[in-house]
Amino acid sequence: MLNEREKQFIAYWEQNREKEKKVLKQFMLGIPIGLIFATPVLISVFSSQLWYKRADSVAISQVNPVVLIVAILAITGFVAIFYKRHQWEMREQQYLELKAKERQEEKQQ
């Protein structure tokens, strides 16, 4: 038998599953997670002068700022969409399992 929390989840997911599946919404909600993954790259590039002087001089001469910005944006976008898509898939799987459990209970009664 489904408990109250499972019933609430089913009701919520039936109303919001299509909204949360949209890529733009996934991107917008996933940006903070994407930035968490991209920030260490920026920290590493800009803190190289503190830990290795030669790396700093090579980075300044060889790293194109446009490429760095594009890479950071690509990392952020990929992680944002991937993370939210994974969350959506997990919720969809839970929803399908609960619906199957609900149907099985209805058959037994």
Long-range contacts (C-beta under 8 A, 24 or more apart in sequence): 1-105, 2-98, 2-101, 2-102, 2-105, 6-98, 9-94, 9-95, 9-98, 10-95, 10-98, 10-99, 10-102, 13-91, 13-92, 13-94, 13-95, 14-95, 17-88, 17-91, 17-92, 17-95, 20-84, 20-88, 20-91, 21-88, 23-81, 25-84, 26-80, 26-81, 26-84, 26-85, 26-88, 27-77, 27-80, 27-81, 27-84, 29-80, 29-84, 30-79, 30-80, 30-81, 30-82, 30-83, 30-84, 31-76, 31-80, 33-79, 33-80, 33-83, 33-84, 34-75, 34-76, 34-77, 34-78, 34-79, 34-80, 34-83, 35-76, 37-75, 37-76, 37-79, 38-72, 38-75, 38-76, 38-79, 41-71, 41-72, 41-75, 42-72
